[in-house]
Amino acid sequence: MTTVTSAHSPYATELVVLDMAGTTVADDGLVERAFDAAARHLGVAPGSDEHAAMLDHVRATMGESKISVFRHLFGDEDAARRANTAFEDAYGELVGEGLIAPVPGAREAVEACTAAGLTTVLTTGFARVTQDAILTALGWHDLAALTLCPADAGRGRPCPDMVLTALLRTRATHDVARIAVAGDTSYDMLSGRRAGASVVAGVLTGAHDAARLTQAGATHVLGSVAELPALLGVVT
C-alpha cells in the first residue's frame, strides 16, 4: 500500500462506497470489446481514424456514466441512446459468457467491512440491467447493503450524486467525512472528493495508474481493494 496523505482521517468510517468494474470486479477489457460492438452498430468501422479517436475517449473517461460518454461521442441523444443500448447488450452477453470475476479479495473486503459494522454500497457507471447481470454472475446481490447506478442517483461520476445517494438511502452516517470511497479511475476520485469523503482510495487493479489517481484527488493509493479494510482499521 502507498499512502499519499500523512495520516488517516480522524473520523471513523461508517459508510464505504465501492466501484465495481476495475475495483471489485475484474472484467479484463470487456468495456473496450463492448464499445467495439456499439461503434459498429452505429457504422463506425474498427480500425478507422474515427474509431481510434472514439476508443481513446472511452479509455480516458473510464468510470464515467456510459450514456454520458456516448452523448459526447455521437452528439445527438438518439444516436447516444442507440449506442448505449448496443454497448449494454454486448457487455451483458460477455458477462453471460463468464468473462468476469471478482478482484481477488474483493468479496472478503466487503464482508470484513460489513462484519465490523460498516455499511457498504456498490456503484457503477453502467446501466442497471448491466449492473444486475454482473451481480447475478458473481452471486453478489446480497453482498452489499445497496447497489447504485447513475439512473438511481440522477447523474453518474464524476458528479458526487451516487456517493451522496448512498448516504441518503442507507442513512449510515450523519457526516460525509465518515464516508470512504474506493475506485480505479480518476472519475471515482473526483466523485468521492466532491461528495466530501475523508477517504478517497484509488486502486491499481483497473483503468488508471497511481499518478492519475493522485492527480484526481486520491487520499490513498492501494494495490487493490483487498487492502481497504486494513486502511480503515477493520483488520490489521
C-alpha positions in Angstrom: 0.0 0.0 0.0 1.2 3.5 -0.8 -0.2 6.2 1.4 -0.5 9.6 -0.2 -1.6 11.5 2.8 0.5 11.7 6.0 -2.2 10.1 8.2 -5.6 8.5 8.2 -8.6 10.8 8.8 -9.5 11.2 12.5 -13.1 10.4 11.5 -14.2 6.8 11.9 -15.6 5.5 8.6 -19.2 4.4 8.7 -20.1 4.2 5.0 -18.0 2.5 2.3 -18.9 3.2 -1.4 -17.1 0.9 -3.8 -16.9 1.0 -7.6 -17.5 -2.3 -9.4 -15.6 -2.9 -12.8 -11.9 -2.5 -12.2 -12.2 -2.1 -8.4 -14.2 -5.1 -7.1 -14.8 -6.8 -10.4 -12.1 -7.8 -12.9 -13.6 -7.6 -16.4 -10.4 -7.9 -18.5 -11.1 -5.3 -21.1 -14.7 -6.0 -21.7 -15.6 -2.3 -21.8 -13.5 -1.9 -25.0 -14.9 -5.0 -26.5 -18.5 -3.8 -25.8 -17.6 -0.4 -27.2 -16.5 -2.0 -30.5 -19.9 -3.6 -30.8 -21.6 -0.2 -30.1 -19.4 1.6 -32.6 -20.1 -1.0 -35.3 -23.8 -0.7 -34.6 -23.6 3.0 -35.4 -21.5 2.5 -38.5 -18.1 3.3 -37.1 -15.6 0.8 -38.7 -13.0 -0.8 -36.4 -9.5 0.3 -37.5 -10.7 3.7 -38.8 -9.4 7.0 -37.5 -12.8 7.8 -36.2 -12.9 4.5 -34.2 -9.4 5.1 -32.8 -10.3 8.6 -31.6 -13.5 7.3 -30.0 -11.7 4.5 -28.3 -9.1 6.9 -26.9 -12.0 8.9 -25.4 -13.6 5.8 -23.9 -10.3 4.9 -22.3 -9.8 8.4 -21.0 -13.3 8.5 -19.4 -13.3 5.1 -17.7 -15.6 5.4 -14.7 -17.9 8.0 -16.2 -21.6 7.2 -16.9 -21.6 5.3 -20.2 -24.6 7.3 -21.6 -22.6 10.5 -21.0 -19.7 9.1 -22.9 -21.8 8.2 -25.9 -23.5 11.6 -25.8 -20.1 13.1 -26.2 -19.1 10.7 -28.9 -22.2 10.7 -31.1 -23.7 14.1 -30.4 -27.5 13.8 -30.6 -29.5 12.0 -28.0 -31.0 9.3 -30.2 -27.6 8.2 -31.5 -26.2 8.2 -28.0 -29.0 6.0 -26.7 -28.7 3.6 -29.5 -25.0 3.3 -28.9 -25.5 2.9 -25.2 -28.1 0.1 -25.7 -25.8 -1.7 -28.1 -22.9 -1.3 -25.6 -25.0 -2.6 -22.7 -26.3 -5.6 -24.7 -22.8 -6.5 -25.8 -21.4 -6.2 -22.3 -24.2 -8.2 -20.9 -23.5 -11.0 -23.4 -19.9 -11.1 -22.4 -20.8 -11.2 -18.7 -23.2 -14.1 -19.5 -20.3 -15.9 -21.1 -18.5 -15.9 -17.8 -15.8 -13.4 -18.7 -15.8 -11.5 -15.4 -14.6 -12.5 -11.9 -14.2 -10.8 -8.5 -11.0 -9.0 -8.0 -9.0 -11.3 -5.6 -10.0 -10.4 -2.0 -12.9 -8.1 -3.0 -15.7 -10.1 -1.6 -13.7 -10.7 1.6 -13.0 -7.0 1.9 -16.8 -6.2 1.7 -17.6 -8.9 4.2 -14.9 -7.6 6.6 -16.3 -4.1 6.4 -19.8 -5.4 7.0 -18.8 -7.6 9.9 -17.2 -4.6 11.5 -20.5 -2.6 11.3 -19.7 -0.5 8.3 -22.4 -0.1 5.6 -21.1 -1.0 2.1 -22.6 0.2 -1.2 -21.6 -1.0 -4.7 -21.8 1.6 -7.6 -21.2 1.5 -11.3 -21.2 3.7 -14.4 -23.2 1.0 -16.3 -27.0 0.9 -16.6 -29.0 -1.1 -14.1 -29.5 -4.0 -16.4 -25.8 -4.5 -16.8 -25.1 -4.0 -13.1 -27.7 -6.6 -12.3 -26.1 -9.0 -14.8 -22.8 -8.6 -13.1 -24.3 -9.1 -9.6 -26.1 -12.2 -10.8 -23.0 -13.7 -12.5 -21.0 -13.2 -9.3 -23.7 -14.1 -6.8 -23.4 -10.7 -5.3 -27.0 -9.5 -5.0 -26.9 -9.7 -1.2 -23.2 -8.8 -0.7 -23.7 -5.1 -0.1 -26.4 -3.1 1.7 -27.2 -1.2 -1.6 -26.3 -1.1 -5.2 -26.5 2.0 -7.3 -26.2 3.0 -11.0 -26.3 6.6 -12.4 -30.0 6.4 -13.1 -30.6 5.8 -9.4 -28.8 8.9 -8.4 -29.5 11.4 -11.2 -26.0 11.8 -12.5 -23.1 9.5 -12.8 -19.4 10.1 -12.0 -17.6 12.4 -11.8 -20.6 14.1 -10.1 -21.0 13.2 -6.4 -24.5 12.0 -6.8 -24.0 8.3 -6.3 -22.0 8.7 -3.2 -24.5 11.1 -1.7 -27.4 8.9 -2.7 -25.7 6.1 -0.9 -25.6 8.2 2.2 -29.2 9.4 1.9 -30.6 5.9 1.2 -28.7 4.0 3.8 -28.6 6.7 6.5 -25.4 5.0 7.5 -23.8 8.2 8.9 -24.7 11.8 9.7 -21.4 13.2 8.3 -19.9 13.0 4.8 -16.5 12.9 6.5 -17.3 9.4 7.7 -17.5 8.1 4.1 -14.8 6.1 2.4 -14.8 5.8 -1.4 -12.7 3.4 -3.5 -12.3 3.1 -7.2 -9.9 2.6 -10.1 -10.4 5.8 -12.1 -9.9 9.5 -11.8 -13.7 9.9 -12.0 -14.1 7.8 -8.9 -11.6 10.1 -7.1 -13.4 13.3 -8.3 -16.7 11.9 -7.2 -15.5 11.0 -3.8 -13.8 14.3 -3.3 -16.8 16.3 -4.4 -19.0 14.3 -2.0 -16.8 15.2 0.9 -15.5 11.7 1.7 -12.4 11.7 4.0 -11.0 8.6 2.5 -10.9 8.5 -1.3 -8.8 5.5 -2.2 -7.6 4.7 -5.7 -6.8 1.1 -6.6 -4.4 -0.2 -9.1 -6.4 -3.1 -10.5 -8.2 -1.1 -13.2 -8.0 1.7 -15.7 -5.8 4.4 -14.2 -2.3 4.5 -12.7 -1.2 6.0 -9.4 -0.2 9.3 -10.8 -3.5 9.9 -12.4 -5.4 8.8 -9.3 -3.4 11.1 -7.2 -3.8 14.0 -9.5 -7.6 13.5 -9.4 -7.5 13.7 -5.6 -6.9 10.2 -4.2 -6.1 10.4 -0.5 -4.6 6.9 -0.7 -3.5 4.6 -3.5 -3.8 0.8 -2.8 -2.7 -2.2 -4.7 -6.2 -3.5 -4.6 -9.5 -3.1 -2.7 -8.3 -6.1 -0.6 -6.1 -3.6 1.3 -9.1 -1.3 2.1 -10.2 -3.0 5.4 -6.7 -2.6 6.8 -6.6 1.1 5.8 -9.9 1.7 7.6 -8.8 -0.2 10.7 -11.2 -3.0 10.2 -8.5 -5.6 10.0 -4.8 -5.5 10.9 
